[in-house]
């Protein structure tokens, strides 16, 4: 697996050394090492789930300390399970990092050529990370079943293409999320994938009429179809629902579940 577990102090998280070597900070947190109390124990990074905001902000500051970045240099979108993708500039630093009210409205995908860090939050949905070497640009997207069915990953690629990026040279990473081992969906969900994908080998029909949905494979299929090279797609293949000691999971724990953070930033030399 190209994704690697990383430990620093009392923190445990995942990163990709290949991206780090290119000057790209990329990380996906676990639930371990924070100050939040049950049921958000302990490293909850989501402000929107009912946790004590003071604890969440302390956790966020500790998380960003690992990357040497203050909250004022981080942008966060208001995640609504949509497909809106926006370019972020230096002046967007700090939006959504300290409070929900300043988050970039109704946006599940962020892309930038600036040094602003991009952060999104997850508890089963798929974190998607992007790096375009030719543009010196990075991106992040929050792709649950709705975002995946309606191809938010493709929308991100198209944003980079419009800026002159070459998709055949793009790097894409698919982080930890609920896996096909644990994600059963009904016909209402399946029909939306069939409406938007020519083929759906990532839907596996069960005897009860439900389907096991492989979100990793769905997103990978989308990226390959858009021309991303197979060798440039890094899939963590780690299930959040099946690893309660490491990850929060909305499907497993319900609405009072904490959130992990996906993080990406292009390190700009001074």
N, C-alpha and C positions, 0 to 999 in steps of 0.2 A: 504494500500500500504506500503510495507516494505521500499521503497524509501521515503525519507523525505526531505521537503524543509528546507533549513538552511539559516539563515541570520547572517552575521558578518560584522559590520560596514555598508558600502554602498553596500556590495556584497550579492547577493542572488544566491544560487546554490543548487543542490540536492546531497544527500549522503545516505548511508545506515548504520544506527546505529549498526546493527548486525555485519557488517564487521569492523566498527571502534572499537568495543569491542574486536575484535580479533587482534588488532594492525595493521589493514590494512587501510591506508588512501585511500579513494575512493571518487571522486567527479565529478560532471558534471556541468559546468558553464552555466550561462544564458548570455543574451546580456546586462545585466544591471550592471552599476557601473564602466565603463571604461572611456577612454579619446578619443577614435576614433570618427570621425565626420561622418555625413550622407554620404553614405548609410551604413556605418559600425558601426553606433552608437549602443552602445558605447563601449562595452567590447568585441571587436573582437580580437581573439587570433591566427588567421591565417595569416602567412606571405606571402602566395601565392595568395592572392585574390585582390591585387591592393591597399591595404590600406597603409598609411604612416608607414614604418617599425619602426620608432621611437616610434610611438603611440602603435604599436603592442608589441614591447619589453617592454614598460612601463606597458601595460596591463598584459603581461606574468609575469613580476616581481611582480606585485600586486597579481596576482592569486597564484603564488607560495609562496608569503609571508603568505598566509592563512595556508599553510602547513609547514612553516618554512624551506623551501628548496630553495637553490640557483639554478640558471640556469645551473651551472656547474655540478649539480647532477641529471640532467634530460636527458633522451634520447627520440628522436623523429624520426620516420621513414618517408621516402618519400612515401606518400600514392598514389598508382596508381590503386586502385580498383582491386588488385590482391589477391593472397592467400599465398604469401611468409610470413613465420613466422621465426623470428630469436631469439636466446638466447642473452641476453644483460648482460654484466659484468661491473664491476666498471669502467674500462677504457673507456667505452662507454658514461660515464656521460658527458653532454654538447653537444653531437652530435645532431645537428638540433635545439637546443634550442634557439640559437641566430640568425642563418642564415640558409637559405634553402640549401646552398651548402654543408653543413656538415651533413645533415640528412642521416640516414642509407638508402642506395639506394633501391628503388623499394620494399619496405617492408610495409605491412599493418597490421602485427601482431608482437608484441614484448612480450617476456617472460623473467623473471629473477628470480634468487634466491638471488640477491644482494640487496643493499639498494638504488640502483638507481631508481628514479621515472620514470614512463613511461607515456607519454602524446601523445594523438592523437586528431585530429580535425574533427568536424562534422557540417553539416548544412542540415540534413535530413537522412544521412546514420546512420546505427545502431552502437552505441558503445557497445562492448562486453567486459566484465570484468571477470577475472578468479582468483580464489584462490585455491591452493592445500595445505591444512594444513599439509599433510604428507611430502611434499617436502619443505615446507616453501617458496613457490614460488607464484608469481602473474603474470598476463598477461593482455594485452589489444589488441583488434582488431577493425579495421575499416571495417564494413560490410555493404556496399551498396547492391543494388540488385545483382550486379555481384559477390561480395564477398559472399553473402548469397547463391546465386544459385550454386556457386562452392565450398561452404562449408568451408569457412575460419575458422569458429568456430570449425569444426571437426579437421582441421589441427593444431589448437592450442592445443586441447585436446591430439592429437597424439604426439605432442612435449613433453608434460608432461608425457604421458605414456612411451615414450622412455627413459625418465629420471627416471622411476620407480614409477611414481605417480599412485594412484588408482582413476580412474574416478568416481567410485561410491561414493567417498568421496569429490569430487570437488564441489566448490561453483561457480556459474555462475550468472552474473547480466546482464540484457538487459536494456540499458538506453534509454532516450528519443530519438525519431527519428520520421520520417514521419510515420503516422499511417494508418491503413486500411481505415479510413474515407476520406483520402485525396490522396491516392497513386493509380492512375490509370495507368496501363501499357498495352502495346500492345502484339500481338501474338509473336513477336520477343523475348520479355522477357519471356513470359509464357512458350515457348517451351524449354528454357534453364532450367527452374525449372523442367519441366516434364522429361527432360533427366537425371536429377541428383537426383531426389527424387522418391521413389516408389509411393507415394501418394502426392497430392497437395491440401489438404483441405484449405490451406491458399490463394488459388487463387479463386476469386469469379467472374464468368463471368457476364458481363453486356450486355444489349440489343444492344449496339453499337459495340459489338465484342471485346471490351477492358475488362480488368480484374481489380478488386480491389485487391491489393496485401498486405497481412498482413505479413510484415517482422518480427514482433515480434513472431508470431506463427510459421513461417518457422524456425527461429533459435531455438525456444523452442522445436519444433518437432525434429530437428537435435540433440539437446543435450539429450533429453529423449531417442532417438534411440541409442545414444552412451553410455547410462547407468548412466547419471547424475540423481540424485534423484529429483523428483518434488519439494520437500520441500527445495531443495538447489538452486532453480532457482528463481531469483528475477526480475520481469518484471515491469518497470516503468509505461508502458502504458500511456505515455504522448506524444502527437503529436506535433512535432516542427512546422509543417506547419499551424496548427490550433491555434497556440498561439503566434501571432506576437509580443505581448508585452514582451514575455520572451525569444523567440528563433529566431535565424536566420533560414532561410529556402531557399535552392537553388531552390526547386520546386516553391515556392511562389514568390521569389524575383529575381530570375535569377542569372547570373554570378557574379554580384557585391554584393554578399551576404557575410557577415562576417562568422566567424566560432566559435562555442563553443569548449571547450576542455573537453575531458575525461581524467581523471587522476587516477593513482593508484601507490601505493608504500607500500612496506612492511617496517614497522617501526622497525628498529633494535636497541635494547637497547645497550647503550655503556657500 
